[in-house]
Amino acid sequence: MPPPTKPAPVPTPETLPFWEGCAAGELRIQRCTSCGKHVFYPRPACPHCYSTDLEWVVSDGTATLHSYVISHRAGPGFAEEVPYVIAIVELPEGVRMMTNLVEVEADPEKLPLDMPLRVVFEPRGDVHLPLFAPAGSAA
Amino acid sequence: MSAKDDIVIIGAAETDQLGKLPHLSTLSLHLEGARNALADAGMTPADIDGIATVQSPGPVGIAHALGIEATWLDGTGVGGTSFLFHVRHAAGAIRAGLAETVLITHGESGRSRVDAPGWGRSPQSLNGQFEAPFGVFGPPTAFTLTALRFMHETGTTLEQLAEVAVAQRRWANKNPRALMQDLVTVDDVFASKMIAWPFTLLMCCLVTDGGGALVVTTREKAEARGYDKPLVHLLGAGEAADSPMVSQMPDLTSFGGFKRSSAAAFAEAGITHSDVDHLMIYDAFAHVPLYGLEDAGFVGRGEAGAFVAEGHTSPGGRLPLNTNGGGMSYTHTGMYGMFAIQEAVRQVRGEAAAQVEGVERSVVMGNGGMFMAGATLVLGKSPR
């Protein structure tokens, strides 16, 4: 049996604009035109005010490190990455997403909470995944 | 409360053994728990008209296997806390006249995985798109993701996180049925295998096979049957949803499932924290009991770590917590909630291995999924 590959997302109609954005190098999230709040994960109605008037906006690609673990066990396809950082990051708009940290050592000393990050996109299957690197590291 | 509205647990039992049971399928574990609980209640399947359990085998499968023509079914499946939900739903149904006596079963071949459901999630699911691609490998790398934020905002230390495992092992040390009984120190916890920093192996729950079941009815029915064991009364219950994905919790440092369900359960029972003699908080990982203590208001914000480290939840402490040893030391099949209820029932009856003296009221708080859904039960020796 070949070694497992990393799981690749398959977009649904409501998430497709997000994944198309990633392929174009943009972090797109939804904004409710009725209450002004931002929404992630993509969905058809605003969870804050029930409006269906959501528009897609481009976030500036920055985030802060909200929380994380350093996995010492390999998820499917991650055998060569161990140990690796699984993180939850917060965008300036206040929404959060799960991701991996790259271009940084998986060492708690190097990973203070709230450290500034910037998005990088990694091809996976038919999509590009939003991963995050320290804001100061070389592009 | 009238005898016909007073809901009681009349039967409660686990499978004969817990641990590694490759000779028992998921269904067999359910049925062994069911037989033991029915025997405990002095009942046979003919006395049961309602069934509640998770998929699979689900309530139809359990009813059919036991030869019960059930006329009330509940298949609520919100993870390991589901059995607390079932107790609350059964109470409501019985009071509404929809059922008389409900059997709630759990069986899980979590370790041997005999007819265990698969892990697979569709790559189109929200999890498949927004969590699985990042190398999440089950609860040890996802459930744990909130802990650093919790520690950061509450001032909880790594040592205090380890103390949760140390405290629970003290209880397990008094329980011959606990899988892990040897006392451990904070250093032992730190020295155990690193799983997902900051979590080492001893801060994570066990993975076992086992099962258990409950029989729920009214005090009126129990008295009519001449039931001679101490009745365990349901004084209050609550349930609540949080987030289907851990990354989308509104607040990583507080679990709405604990917060809202405990508030509802305490209000229904008409109790305050000082009325609670014994507490069970679902401990899939060491941080979860700290959330429970704070979210239910047993301690103030940022006080849970010190509260545990100072021994207040350990044997002899003022708030005995997870007295079977918990999911980290007693057993954890995957959906541990059933075992938390079982221990609370034993404590209220006065028949636990590590019996706390004078337990009038016990509170059980369950977590389902990874901070996905929560429920709270208040159980008592006397009716409300």
Interface residues (C-beta under 8 A of the other chain):
Chain A: K6 P7 A8 P9 V10 P11 T12 T15 F40 Y41 H66 S67 Y68 V69 I70 S71 H72 R73 A74 G75 P76 G77 F78 E81 P83 Y84 I86 A87 I88 R96 M97 M98 T99 N100 P108 L113 R124 L129
Chain B: S122 P123 Q124 L126 G128 Q129 F130 E131 A132 P133 F134 G135 V136 F137 P140 T141 A142 T144 L145 T146 A147 L148 R149 H152 K193 M194 I195 A196 W197 P198 F199 M245 V246 S247 Q248 L252
